[in-house]
């Protein structure tokens, strides 16, 4: 992997982590206040899960597999 590719992946990883954290805050706030419909909450949680999966995928690309 080139340095440029790694830099782009790290930048994308930072963006995804920020969005994941923001979604976590939104979900927590609305859960505490009850200010969101169940379907909206499910959509946010699903998006948060997809972000987590992408984060893990990129982390695995950046961290060499020790067993390989």
CHARMM-style PDB file with segment names, atoms N, HN, CA, C and O in Angstrom:
ATOM      1  N   UNK     1       0.849  -1.171   0.000  1.00  0.00      PROA
ATOM      2  CA  UNK     1       0.000   0.000   0.000  1.00  0.00      PROA
ATOM      3  C   UNK     1       0.897   1.238   0.000  1.00  0.00      PROA
ATOM      4  O   UNK     1       1.845   1.329   0.780  1.00  0.00      PROA
ATOM      5  N   UNK     2       0.591   2.172  -0.871  1.00  0.00      PROA
ATOM      6  HN  UNK     2      -0.179   2.098  -1.505  1.00  0.00      PROA
ATOM      7  CA  UNK     2       1.403   3.383  -0.957  1.00  0.00      PROA
ATOM      8  C   UNK     2       1.091   4.306   0.216  1.00  0.00      PROA
ATOM      9  O   UNK     2       0.066   4.169   0.884  1.00  0.00      PROA
ATOM     10  N   UNK     3       1.996   5.244   0.445  1.00  0.00      PROA
ATOM     11  HN  UNK     3       2.828   5.356  -0.097  1.00  0.00      PROA
ATOM     12  CA  UNK     3       1.800   6.220   1.520  1.00  0.00      PROA
ATOM     13  C   UNK     3       0.544   7.049   1.289  1.00  0.00      PROA
ATOM     14  O   UNK     3      -0.171   7.382   2.234  1.00  0.00      PROA
ATOM     15  N   UNK     4       0.280   7.380   0.031  1.00  0.00      PROA
ATOM     16  HN  UNK     4       0.861   7.110  -0.736  1.00  0.00      PROA
ATOM     17  CA  UNK     4      -0.909   8.171  -0.301  1.00  0.00      PROA
ATOM     18  C   UNK     4      -2.181   7.382   0.005  1.00  0.00      PROA
ATOM     19  O   UNK     4      -3.134   7.922   0.567  1.00  0.00      PROA
ATOM     20  N   UNK     5      -2.189   6.114  -0.364  1.00  0.00      PROA
ATOM     21  HN  UNK     5      -1.415   5.675  -0.820  1.00  0.00      PROA
ATOM     22  CA  UNK     5      -3.352   5.265  -0.069  1.00  0.00      PROA
ATOM     23  C   UNK     5      -3.585   5.167   1.432  1.00  0.00      PROA
ATOM     24  O   UNK     5      -4.717   5.258   1.906  1.00  0.00      PROA
ATOM     25  N   UNK     6      -2.507   4.980   2.164  1.00  0.00      PROA
ATOM     26  HN  UNK     6      -1.587   4.906   1.778  1.00  0.00      PROA
ATOM     27  CA  UNK     6      -2.615   4.868   3.616  1.00  0.00      PROA
ATOM     28  C   UNK     6      -3.128   6.174   4.219  1.00  0.00      PROA
ATOM     29  O   UNK     6      -3.965   6.158   5.121  1.00  0.00      PROA
ATOM     30  N   UNK     7      -2.632   7.287   3.727  1.00  0.00      PROA
ATOM     31  HN  UNK     7      -1.952   7.300   2.994  1.00  0.00      PROA
ATOM     32  CA  UNK     7      -3.082   8.590   4.220  1.00  0.00      PROA
ATOM     33  C   UNK     7      -4.575   8.788   3.949  1.00  0.00      PROA
ATOM     34  O   UNK     7      -5.305   9.270   4.815  1.00  0.00      PROA
ATOM     35  N   UNK     8      -5.022   8.420   2.759  1.00  0.00      PROA
ATOM     36  HN  UNK     8      -4.428   8.028   2.056  1.00  0.00      PROA
ATOM     37  CA  UNK     8      -6.445   8.549   2.416  1.00  0.00      PROA
ATOM     38  C   UNK     8      -7.309   7.646   3.298  1.00  0.00      PROA
ATOM     39  O   UNK     8      -8.387   8.047   3.736  1.00  0.00      PROA
ATOM     40  N   UNK     9      -6.836   6.440   3.551  1.00  0.00      PROA
ATOM     41  HN  UNK     9      -5.961   6.114   3.194  1.00  0.00      PROA
ATOM     42  CA  UNK     9      -7.579   5.529   4.414  1.00  0.00      PROA
ATOM     43  C   UNK     9      -7.665   6.064   5.843  1.00  0.00      PROA
ATOM     44  O   UNK     9      -8.710   5.972   6.488  1.00  0.00      PROA
ATOM     45  N   UNK    10      -6.565   6.618   6.326  1.00  0.00      PROA
ATOM     46  HN  UNK    10      -5.717   6.693   5.802  1.00  0.00      PROA
ATOM     47  CA  UNK    10      -6.568   7.178   7.687  1.00  0.00      PROA
ATOM     48  C   UNK    10      -7.521   8.370   7.796  1.00  0.00      PROA
ATOM     49  O   UNK    10      -8.211   8.529   8.803  1.00  0.00      PROA
ATOM     50  N   UNK    11      -7.555   9.198   6.763  1.00  0.00      PROA
ATOM     51  HN  UNK    11      -6.995   9.068   5.945  1.00  0.00      PROA
ATOM     52  CA  UNK    11      -8.466  10.342   6.759  1.00  0.00      PROA
ATOM     53  C   UNK    11      -9.920   9.858   6.751  1.00  0.00      PROA
ATOM     54  O   UNK    11     -10.757  10.374   7.492  1.00  0.00      PROA
ATOM     55  N   UNK    12     -10.207   8.873   5.916  1.00  0.00      PROA
ATOM     56  HN  UNK    12      -9.528   8.453   5.315  1.00  0.00      PROA
ATOM     57  CA  UNK    12     -11.557   8.299   5.856  1.00  0.00      PROA
ATOM     58  C   UNK    12     -11.926   7.668   7.195  1.00  0.00      PROA
ATOM     59  O   UNK    12     -13.062   7.789   7.653  1.00  0.00      PROA
ATOM     60  N   UNK    13     -10.974   7.004   7.812  1.00  0.00      PROA
ATOM     61  HN  UNK    13     -10.050   6.906   7.440  1.00  0.00      PROA
ATOM     62  CA  UNK    13     -11.195   6.380   9.110  1.00  0.00      PROA
ATOM     63  C   UNK    13     -11.557   7.428  10.162  1.00  0.00      PROA
ATOM     64  O   UNK    13     -12.473   7.221  10.958  1.00  0.00      PROA
ATOM     65  N   UNK    14     -10.849   8.537  10.166  1.00  0.00      PROA
ATOM     66  HN  UNK    14     -10.105   8.705   9.520  1.00  0.00      PROA
ATOM     67  CA  UNK    14     -11.157   9.625  11.102  1.00  0.00      PROA
ATOM     68  C   UNK    14     -12.569  10.165  10.879  1.00  0.00      PROA
ATOM     69  O   UNK    14     -13.297  10.429  11.835  1.00  0.00      PROA
ATOM     70  N   UNK    15     -12.948  10.325   9.614  1.00  0.00      PROA
ATOM     71  HN  UNK    15     -12.356  10.111   8.837  1.00  0.00      PROA
ATOM     72  CA  UNK    15     -14.287  10.832   9.293  1.00  0.00      PROA
ATOM     73  C   UNK    15     -15.368   9.861   9.759  1.00  0.00      PROA
ATOM     74  O   UNK    15     -16.382  10.270  10.324  1.00  0.00      PROA
ATOM     75  N   UNK    16     -15.142   8.580   9.519  1.00  0.00      PROA
ATOM     76  HN  UNK    16     -14.318   8.247   9.060  1.00  0.00      PROA
ATOM     77  CA  UNK    16     -16.117   7.565   9.930  1.00  0.00      PROA
ATOM     78  C   UNK    16     -16.237   7.496  11.449  1.00  0.00      PROA
ATOM     79  O   UNK    16     -17.339   7.368  11.983  1.00  0.00      PROA
ATOM     80  N   UNK    17     -15.111   7.582  12.139  1.00  0.00      PROA
ATOM     81  HN  UNK    17     -14.216   7.687  11.705  1.00  0.00      PROA
ATOM     82  CA  UNK    17     -15.141   7.569  13.611  1.00  0.00      PROA
ATOM     83  C   UNK    17     -15.907   8.765  14.156  1.00  0.00      PROA
ATOM     84  O   UNK    17     -16.671   8.637  15.113  1.00  0.00      PROA
ATOM     85  N   UNK    18     -15.703   9.921  13.552  1.00  0.00      PROA
ATOM     86  HN  UNK    18     -15.082  10.026  12.775  1.00  0.00      PROA
ATOM     87  CA  UNK    18     -16.416  11.121  13.986  1.00  0.00      PROA
ATOM     88  C   UNK    18     -17.917  10.971  13.765  1.00  0.00      PROA
ATOM     89  O   UNK    18     -18.713  11.291  14.648  1.00  0.00      PROA
ATOM     90  N   UNK    19     -18.299  10.486  12.592  1.00  0.00      PROA
ATOM     91  HN  UNK    19     -17.652  10.226  11.875  1.00  0.00      PROA
ATOM     92  CA  UNK    19     -19.720  10.291  12.309  1.00  0.00      PROA
ATOM     93  C   UNK    19     -20.319   9.252  13.262  1.00  0.00      PROA
ATOM     94  O   UNK    19     -21.445   9.419  13.730  1.00  0.00      PROA
ATOM     95  N   UNK    20     -19.580   8.193  13.546  1.00  0.00      PROA
ATOM     96  HN  UNK    20     -18.666   8.058  13.166  1.00  0.00      PROA
ATOM     97  CA  UNK    20     -20.046   7.153  14.466  1.00  0.00      PROA
ATOM     98  C   UNK    20     -20.268   7.746  15.862  1.00  0.00      PROA
ATOM     99  O   UNK    20     -21.281   7.470  16.506  1.00  0.00      PROA
ATOM    100  N   UNK    21     -19.326   8.550  16.315  1.00  0.00      PROA
ATOM    101  HN  UNK    21     -18.504   8.774  15.792  1.00  0.00      PROA
ATOM    102  CA  UNK    21     -19.431   9.192  17.630  1.00  0.00      PROA
ATOM    103  C   UNK    21     -20.620  10.147  17.676  1.00  0.00      PROA
ATOM    104  O   UNK    21     -21.357  10.183  18.661  1.00  0.00      PROA
ATOM    105  N   UNK    22     -20.801  10.920  16.606  1.00  0.00      PROA
ATOM    106  HN  UNK    22     -20.202  10.891  15.806  1.00  0.00      PROA
ATOM    107  CA  UNK    22     -21.936  11.845  16.535  1.00  0.00      PROA
ATOM    108  C   UNK    22     -23.260  11.095  16.584  1.00  0.00      PROA
ATOM    109  O   UNK    22     -24.181  11.501  17.293  1.00  0.00      PROA
ATOM    110  N   UNK    23     -23.355  10.010  15.837  1.00  0.00      PROA
ATOM    111  HN  UNK    23     -22.607   9.680  15.262  1.00  0.00      PROA
ATOM    112  CA  UNK    23     -24.578   9.200  15.852  1.00  0.00      PROA
ATOM    113  C   UNK    23     -24.828   8.623  17.240  1.00  0.00      PROA
ATOM    114  O   UNK    23     -25.969   8.577  17.700  1.00  0.00      PROA
ATOM    115  N   UNK    24     -23.778   8.189  17.897  1.00  0.00      PROA
ATOM    116  HN  UNK    24     -22.851   8.226  17.524  1.00  0.00      PROA
ATOM    117  CA  UNK    24     -23.909   7.659  19.249  1.00  0.00      PROA
ATOM    118  C   UNK    24     -24.484   8.722  20.184  1.00  0.00      PROA
ATOM    119  O   UNK    24     -25.359   8.428  20.998  1.00  0.00      PROA
ATOM    120  N   UNK    25     -23.994   9.951  20.067  1.00  0.00      PROA
ATOM    121  HN  UNK    25     -23.283  10.189  19.406  1.00  0.00      PROA
ATOM    122  CA  UNK    25     -24.502  11.052  20.890  1.00  0.00      PROA
ATOM    123  C   UNK    25     -25.972  11.328  20.602  1.00  0.00      PROA
ATOM    124  O   UNK    25     -26.764  11.505  21.528  1.00  0.00      PROA
ATOM    125  N   UNK    26     -26.340  11.365  19.331  1.00  0.00      PROA
ATOM    126  HN  UNK    26     -25.696  11.220  18.579  1.00  0.00      PROA
ATOM    127  CA  UNK    26     -27.730  11.633  18.939  1.00  0.00      PROA
ATOM    128  C   UNK    26     -28.647  10.538  19.476  1.00  0.00      PROA
ATOM    129  O   UNK    26     -29.696  10.825  20.052  1.00  0.00      PROA
ATOM    130  N   UNK    27     -28.249   9.292  19.285  1.00  0.00      PROA
ATOM    131  HN  UNK    27     -27.396   9.059  18.817  1.00  0.00      PROA
ATOM    132  CA  UNK    27     -29.058   8.169  19.760  1.00  0.00      PROA
ATOM    133  C   UNK    27     -29.228   8.248  21.277  1.00  0.00      PROA
ATOM    134  O   UNK    27     -30.331   8.065  21.792  1.00  0.00      PROA
ATOM    135  N   UNK    28     -28.153   8.516  21.977  1.00  0.00      PROA
ATOM    136  HN  UNK    28     -27.257   8.665  21.558  1.00  0.00      PROA
ATOM    137  CA  UNK    28     -28.208   8.604  23.438  1.00  0.00      PROA
ATOM    138  C   UNK    28     -29.134   9.732  23.895  1.00  0.00      PROA
ATOM    139  O   UNK    28     -29.955   9.540  24.791  1.00  0.00      PROA
ATOM    140  N   UNK    29     -29.000  10.907  23.277  1.00  0.00      PROA
ATOM    141  HN  UNK    29     -28.332  11.063  22.549  1.00  0.00      PROA
ATOM    142  CA  UNK    29     -29.849  12.046  23.665  1.00  0.00      PROA
ATOM    143  C   UNK    29     -31.323  11.755  23.439  1.00  0.00      PROA
ATOM    144  O   UNK    29     -32.153  11.994  24.316  1.00  0.00      PROA
ATOM    145  N   UNK    30     -31.643  11.236  22.261  1.00  0.00      PROA
ATOM    146  HN  UNK    30     -30.969  11.042  21.548  1.00  0.00      PROA
ATOM    147  CA  UNK    30     -33.045  10.963  21.962  1.00  0.00      PROA
ATOM    148  C   UNK    30     -33.587   9.811  22.804  1.00  0.00      PROA
ATOM    149  O   UNK    30     -34.772   9.789  23.137  1.00  0.00      PROA
ATOM    150  N   UNK    31     -32.737   8.871  23.144  1.00  0.00      PROA
ATOM    151  HN  UNK    31     -31.775   8.890  22.874  1.00  0.00      PROA
ATOM    152  CA  UNK    31     -33.167   7.777  24.014  1.00  0.00      PROA
ATOM    153  C   UNK    31     -33.525   8.320  25.399  1.00  0.00      PROA
ATOM    154  O   UNK    31     -34.506   7.891  26.006  1.00  0.00      PROA
ATOM    155  N   UNK    32     -32.731   9.259  25.887  1.00  0.00      PROA
ATOM    156  HN  UNK    32     -31.935   9.609  25.393  1.00  0.00      PROA
ATOM    157  CA  UNK    32     -32.967   9.837  27.216  1.00  0.00      PROA
ATOM    158  C   UNK    32     -34.218  10.714  27.244  1.00  0.00      PROA
ATOM    159  O   UNK    32     -34.918  10.762  28.255  1.00  0.00      PROA
ATOM    160  N   UNK    33     -34.499  11.403  26.147  1.00  0.00      PROA
ATOM    161  HN  UNK    33     -33.929  11.363  25.326  1.00  0.00      PROA
ATOM    162  CA  UNK    33     -35.642  12.320  26.122  1.00  0.00      PROA
ATOM    163  C   UNK    33     -36.888  11.695  25.512  1.00  0.00      PROA
ATOM    164  O   UNK    33     -37.984  12.237  25.651  1.00  0.00      PROA
ATOM    165  N   UNK    34     -36.732  10.562  24.840  1.00  0.00      PROA
ATOM    166  HN  UNK    34     -35.841  10.121  24.727  1.00  0.00      PROA
ATOM    167  CA  UNK    34     -37.873   9.928  24.184  1.00  0.00      PROA
ATOM    168  C   UNK    34     -38.383  10.736  23.010  1.00  0.00      PROA
ATOM    169  O   UNK    34     -39.554  10.630  22.644  1.00  0.00      PROA
ATOM    170  N   UNK    35     -37.514  11.545  22.415  1.00  0.00      PROA
ATOM    171  HN  UNK    35     -36.563  11.631  22.713  1.00  0.00      PROA
ATOM    172  CA  UNK    35     -37.928  12.453  21.354  1.00  0.00      PROA
ATOM    173  C   UNK    35     -37.795  11.913  19.946  1.00  0.00      PROA
ATOM    174  O   UNK    35     -37.616  12.686  19.005  1.00  0.00      PROA
ATOM    175  N   UNK    36     -37.878  10.593  19.780  1.00  0.00      PROA
ATOM    176  HN  UNK    36     -38.024   9.965  20.544  1.00  0.00      PROA
ATOM    177  CA  UNK    36     -37.714  10.041  18.438  1.00  0.00      PROA
ATOM    178  C   UNK    36     -38.603   8.809  18.286  1.00  0.00      PROA
ATOM    179  O   UNK    36     -38.779   8.028  19.221  1.00  0.00      PROA
ATOM    180  N   UNK    37     -39.151   8.659  17.097  1.00  0.00      PROA
ATOM    181  HN  UNK    37     -39.008   9.294  16.338  1.00  0.00      PROA
ATOM    182  CA  UNK    37     -39.946   7.467  16.814  1.00  0.00      PROA
ATOM    183  C   UNK    37     -39.034   6.249  16.733  1.00  0.00      PROA
ATOM    184  O   UNK    37     -37.846   6.355  16.431  1.00  0.00      PROA
ATOM    185  N   UNK    38     -39.620   5.103  17.009  1.00  0.00      PROA
ATOM    186  HN  UNK    38     -40.585   5.017  17.254  1.00  0.00      PROA
ATOM    187  CA  UNK    38     -38.858   3.855  17.018  1.00  0.00      PROA
ATOM    188  C   UNK    38     -38.192   3.579  15.671  1.00  0.00      PROA
ATOM    189  O   UNK    38     -37.049   3.125  15.629  1.00  0.00      PROA
ATOM    190  N   UNK    39     -38.894   3.848  14.574  1.00  0.00      PROA
ATOM    191  HN  UNK    39     -39.823   4.216  14.608  1.00  0.00      PROA
ATOM    192  CA  UNK    39     -38.330   3.576  13.252  1.00  0.00      PROA
ATOM    193  C   UNK    39     -37.116   4.474  12.981  1.00  0.00      PROA
ATOM    194  O   UNK    39     -36.121   4.022  12.414  1.00  0.00      PROA
ATOM    195  N   UNK    40     -37.199   5.731  13.384  1.00  0.00      PROA
ATOM    196  HN  UNK    40     -38.007   6.098  13.845  1.00  0.00      PROA
ATOM    197  CA  UNK    40     -36.059   6.636  13.212  1.00  0.00      PROA
ATOM    198  C   UNK    40     -34.868   6.139  14.025  1.00  0.00      PROA
ATOM    199  O   UNK    40     -33.730   6.157  13.556  1.00  0.00      PROA
ATOM    200  N   UNK    41     -35.148   5.693  15.252  1.00  0.00      PROA
ATOM    201  HN  UNK    41     -36.073   5.678  15.632  1.00  0.00      PROA
ATOM    202  CA  UNK    41     -34.091   5.187  16.118  1.00  0.00      PROA
ATOM    203  C   UNK    41     -33.441   3.959  15.482  1.00  0.00      PROA
ATOM    204  O   UNK    41     -32.217   3.829  15.501  1.00  0.00      PROA
ATOM    205  N   UNK    42     -34.241   3.063  14.922  1.00  0.00      PROA
ATOM    206  HN  UNK    42     -35.235   3.168  14.906  1.00  0.00      PROA
ATOM    207  CA  UNK    42     -33.698   1.869  14.273  1.00  0.00      PROA
ATOM    208  C   UNK    42     -32.817   2.233  13.088  1.00  0.00      PROA
ATOM    209  O   UNK    42     -31.773   1.615  12.876  1.00  0.00      PROA
ATOM    210  N   UNK    43     -33.226   3.228  12.318  1.00  0.00      PROA
ATOM    211  HN  UNK    43     -34.074   3.730  12.491  1.00  0.00      PROA
ATOM    212  CA  UNK    43     -32.416   3.658  11.167  1.00  0.00      PROA
ATOM    213  C   UNK    43     -31.069   4.202  11.617  1.00  0.00      PROA
ATOM    214  O   UNK    43     -30.036   3.900  11.019  1.00  0.00      PROA
ATOM    215  N   UNK    44     -31.087   5.009  12.679  1.00  0.00      PROA
ATOM    216  HN  UNK    44     -31.926   5.254  13.165  1.00  0.00      PROA
ATOM    217  CA  UNK    44     -29.831   5.555  13.190  1.00  0.00      PROA
ATOM    218  C   UNK    44     -28.921   4.443  13.709  1.00  0.00      PROA
ATOM    219  O   UNK    44     -27.715   4.454  13.463  1.00  0.00      PROA
ATOM    220  N   UNK    45     -29.494   3.504  14.413  1.00  0.00      PROA
ATOM    221  HN  UNK    45     -30.474   3.495  14.613  1.00  0.00      PROA
ATOM    222  CA  UNK    45     -28.696   2.394  14.943  1.00  0.00      PROA
ATOM    223  C   UNK    45     -28.128   1.534  13.816  1.00  0.00      PROA
ATOM    224  O   UNK    45     -26.995   1.061  13.902  1.00  0.00      PROA
ATOM    225  N   UNK    46     -28.912   1.333  12.768  1.00  0.00      PROA
ATOM    226  HN  UNK    46     -29.833   1.717  12.698  1.00  0.00      PROA
ATOM    227  CA  UNK    46     -28.440   0.558  11.620  1.00  0.00      PROA
ATOM    228  C   UNK    46     -27.284   1.284  10.930  1.00  0.00      PROA
ATOM    229  O   UNK    46     -26.291   0.663  10.550  1.00  0.00      PROA
ATOM    230  N   UNK    47     -27.420   2.596  10.772  1.00  0.00      PROA
ATOM    231  HN  UNK    47     -28.226   3.101  11.081  1.00  0.00      PROA
ATOM    232  CA  UNK    47     -26.349   3.396  10.164  1.00  0.00      PROA
ATOM    233  C   UNK    47     -25.085   3.330  11.025  1.00  0.00      PROA
ATOM    234  O   UNK    47     -23.974   3.197  10.511  1.00  0.00      PROA
ATOM    235  N   UNK    48     -25.278   3.424  12.339  1.00  0.00      PROA
ATOM    236  HN  UNK    48     -26.180   3.532  12.756  1.00  0.00      PROA
ATOM    237  CA  UNK    48     -24.147   3.360  13.260  1.00  0.00      PROA
ATOM    238  C   UNK    48     -23.429   2.014  13.131  1.00  0.00      PROA
ATOM    239  O   UNK    48     -22.199   1.967  13.142  1.00  0.00      PROA
ATOM    240  N   UNK    49     -24.182   0.931  13.009  1.00  0.00      PROA
ATOM    241  HN  UNK    49     -25.181   0.969  13.001  1.00  0.00      PROA
ATOM    242  CA  UNK    49     -23.594  -0.395  12.852  1.00  0.00      PROA
ATOM    243  C   UNK    49     -22.821  -0.502  11.535  1.00  0.00      PROA
ATOM    244  O   UNK    49     -21.729  -1.068  11.500  1.00  0.00      PROA
ATOM    245  N   UNK    50     -23.378   0.035  10.466  1.00  0.00      PROA
ATOM    246  HN  UNK    50     -24.266   0.495  10.494  1.00  0.00      PROA
ATOM    247  CA  UNK    50     -22.680   0.020   9.171  1.00  0.00      PROA
ATOM    248  C   UNK    50     -21.374   0.811   9.251  1.00  0.00      PROA
ATOM    249  O   UNK    50     -20.358   0.407   8.687  1.00  0.00      PROA
ATOM    250  N   UNK    51     -21.414   1.940   9.956  1.00  0.00      PROA
ATOM    251  HN  UNK    51     -22.240   2.269  10.414  1.00  0.00      PROA
ATOM    252  CA  UNK    51     -20.195   2.731  10.134  1.00  0.00      PROA
ATOM    253  C   UNK    51     -19.146   1.925  10.892  1.00  0.00      PROA
ATOM    254  O   UNK    51     -17.971   1.930  10.527  1.00  0.00      PROA
ATOM    255  N   UNK    52     -19.571   1.236  11.943  1.00  0.00      PROA
ATOM    256  HN  UNK    52     -20.526   1.233  12.239  1.00  0.00      PROA
ATOM    257  CA  UNK    52     -18.637   0.431  12.730  1.00  0.00      PROA
ATOM    258  C   UNK    52     -18.004  -0.657  11.866  1.00  0.00      PROA
ATOM    259  O   UNK    52     -16.808  -0.926  11.979  1.00  0.00      PROA
ATOM    260  N   UNK    53     -18.801  -1.275  11.012  1.00  0.00      PROA
ATOM    261  HN  UNK    53     -19.773  -1.057  10.921  1.00  0.00      PROA
ATOM    262  CA  UNK    53     -18.274  -2.308  10.115  1.00  0.00      PROA
ATOM    263  C   UNK    53     -17.245  -1.723   9.152  1.00  0.00      PROA
ATOM    264  O   UNK    53     -16.215  -2.343   8.888  1.00  0.00      PROA
ATOM    265  N   UNK    54     -17.526  -0.530   8.629  1.00  0.00      PROA
ATOM    266  HN  UNK    54     -18.363  -0.027   8.844  1.00  0.00      PROA
ATOM    267  CA  UNK    54     -16.566   0.128   7.730  1.00  0.00      PROA
ATOM    268  C   UNK    54     -15.286   0.497   8.473  1.00  0.00      PROA
ATOM    269  O   UNK    54     -14.187   0.355   7.937  1.00  0.00      PROA
ATOM    270  N   UNK    55     -15.432   0.967   9.700  1.00  0.00      PROA
ATOM    271  HN  UNK    55     -16.325   1.083  10.136  1.00  0.00      PROA
ATOM    272  CA  UNK    55     -14.272   1.331  10.521  1.00  0.00      PROA
ATOM    273  C   UNK    55     -13.379   0.107  10.718  1.00  0.00      PROA
ATOM    274  O   UNK    55     -12.162   0.186  10.549  1.00  0.00      PROA
ATOM    275  N   UNK    56     -13.978  -1.005  11.071  1.00  0.00      PROA
ATOM    276  HN  UNK    56     -14.966  -1.070  11.209  1.00  0.00      PROA
ATOM    277  CA  UNK    56     -13.212  -2.238  11.287  1.00  0.00      PROA
ATOM    278  C   UNK    56     -12.530  -2.685   9.995  1.00  0.00      PROA
ATOM    279  O   UNK    56     -11.375  -3.111  10.012  1.00  0.00      PROA
ATOM    280  N   UNK    57     -13.239  -2.588   8.892  1.00  0.00      PROA
ATOM    281  HN  UNK    57     -14.177  -2.242   8.878  1.00  0.00      PROA
ATOM    282  CA  UNK    57     -12.665  -2.983   7.598  1.00  0.00      PROA
ATOM    283  C   UNK    57     -11.430  -2.142   7.266  1.00  0.00      PROA
ATOM    284  O   UNK    57     -10.407  -2.680   6.844  1.00  0.00      PROA
ATOM    285  N   UNK    58     -11.525  -0.833   7.456  1.00  0.00      PROA
ATOM    286  HN  UNK    58     -12.356  -0.396   7.799  1.00  0.00      PROA
ATOM    287  CA  UNK    58     -10.388   0.046   7.156  1.00  0.00      PROA
ATOM    288  C   UNK    58      -9.253  -0.197   8.143  1.00  0.00      PROA
ATOM    289  O   UNK    58      -8.087  -0.226   7.747  1.00  0.00      PROA
ATOM    290  N   UNK    59      -9.580  -0.371   9.426  1.00  0.00      PROA
ATOM    291  HN  UNK    59     -10.526  -0.347   9.747  1.00  0.00      PROA
ATOM    292  CA  UNK    59      -8.536  -0.662  10.413  1.00  0.00      PROA
ATOM    293  C   UNK    59      -7.781  -1.935  10.032  1.00  0.00      PROA
ATOM    294  O   UNK    59      -6.559  -2.000  10.162  1.00  0.00      PROA
ATOM    295  N   UNK    60      -8.505  -2.929   9.569  1.00  0.00      PROA
ATOM    296  HN  UNK    60      -9.498  -2.876   9.463  1.00  0.00      PROA
ATOM    297  CA  UNK    60      -7.858  -4.181   9.162  1.00  0.00      PROA
ATOM    298  C   UNK    60      -6.957  -3.989   7.944  1.00  0.00      PROA
ATOM    299  O   UNK    60      -5.954  -4.688   7.797  1.00  0.00      PROA
ATOM    300  N   UNK    61      -7.308  -3.056   7.081  1.00  0.00      PROA
ATOM    301  HN  UNK    61      -8.123  -2.489   7.201  1.00  0.00      PROA
ATOM    302  CA  UNK    61      -6.452  -2.765   5.926  1.00  0.00      PROA
ATOM    303  C   UNK    61      -5.183  -2.042   6.364  1.00  0.00      PROA
ATOM    304  O   UNK    61      -4.121  -2.226   5.770  1.00  0.00      PROA
ATOM    305  N   UNK    62      -5.296  -1.220   7.401  1.00  0.00      PROA
ATOM    306  HN  UNK    62      -6.159  -1.071   7.884  1.00  0.00      PROA
ATOM    307  CA  UNK    62      -4.153  -0.431   7.849  1.00  0.00      PROA
ATOM    308  C   UNK    62      -3.218  -1.214   8.767  1.00  0.00      PROA
ATOM    309  O   UNK    62      -2.014  -0.959   8.801  1.00  0.00      PROA
ATOM    310  N   UNK    63      -3.770  -2.154   9.500  1.00  0.00      PROA
ATOM    311  HN  UNK    63      -4.748  -2.361   9.473  1.00  0.00      PROA
ATOM    312  CA  UNK    63      -2.963  -2.927  10.441  1.00  0.00      PROA
ATOM    313  C   UNK    63      -2.631  -4.266   9.793  1.00  0.00      PROA
ATOM    314  O   UNK    63      -3.530  -5.053   9.498  1.00  0.00      PROA
ATOM    315  N   UNK    64      -1.363  -4.524   9.575  1.00  0.00      PROA
ATOM    316  HN  UNK    64      -0.633  -3.884   9.815  1.00  0.00      PROA
ATOM    317  CA  UNK    64      -0.994  -5.789   8.935  1.00  0.00      PROA
ATOM    318  C   UNK    64      -1.395  -6.977   9.812  1.00  0.00      PROA
ATOM    319  O   UNK    64      -1.292  -6.925  11.038  1.00  0.00      PROA
ATOM    320  N   UNK    65      -1.845  -8.026   9.173  1.00  0.00      PROA
ATOM    321  HN  UNK    65      -1.929  -8.069   8.178  1.00  0.00      PROA
ATOM    322  CA  UNK    65      -2.262  -9.235   9.876  1.00  0.00      PROA
ATOM    323  C   UNK    65      -1.022  -9.969  10.374  1.00  0.00      PROA
ATOM    324  O   UNK    65      -0.172 -10.369   9.580  1.00  0.00      PROA
ATOM    325  N   UNK    66      -0.922 -10.142  11.670  1.00  0.00      PROA
ATOM    326  HN  UNK    66      -1.613  -9.816  12.316  1.00  0.00      PROA
ATOM    327  CA  UNK    66       0.251 -10.773  12.274  1.00  0.00      PROA
ATOM    328  C   UNK    66       0.371 -12.237  11.855  1.00  0.00      PROA
ATOM    329  O   UNK    66       1.478 -12.754  11.701  1.00  0.00      PROA
ATOM    330  N   UNK    67      -0.759 -12.896  11.674  1.00  0.00      PROA
ATOM    331  HN  UNK    67      -1.658 -12.476  11.799  1.00  0.00      PROA
ATOM    332  CA  UNK    67      -0.735 -14.313  11.325  1.00  0.00      PROA
ATOM    333  C   UNK    67      -0.455 -14.568   9.853  1.00  0.00      PROA
ATOM    334  O   UNK    67      -0.191 -15.707   9.467  1.00  0.00      PROA
ATOM    335  N   UNK    68      -0.505 -13.547   9.037  1.00  0.00      PROA
ATOM    336  HN  UNK    68      -0.720 -12.622   9.351  1.00  0.00      PROA
ATOM    337  CA  UNK    68      -0.322 -13.734   7.591  1.00  0.00      PROA
ATOM    338  C   UNK    68       1.108 -14.062   7.250  1.00  0.00      PROA
ATOM    339  OT1 UNK    68       1.436 -14.249   6.079  1.00  0.00      PROA
TER     340      UNK     68
END
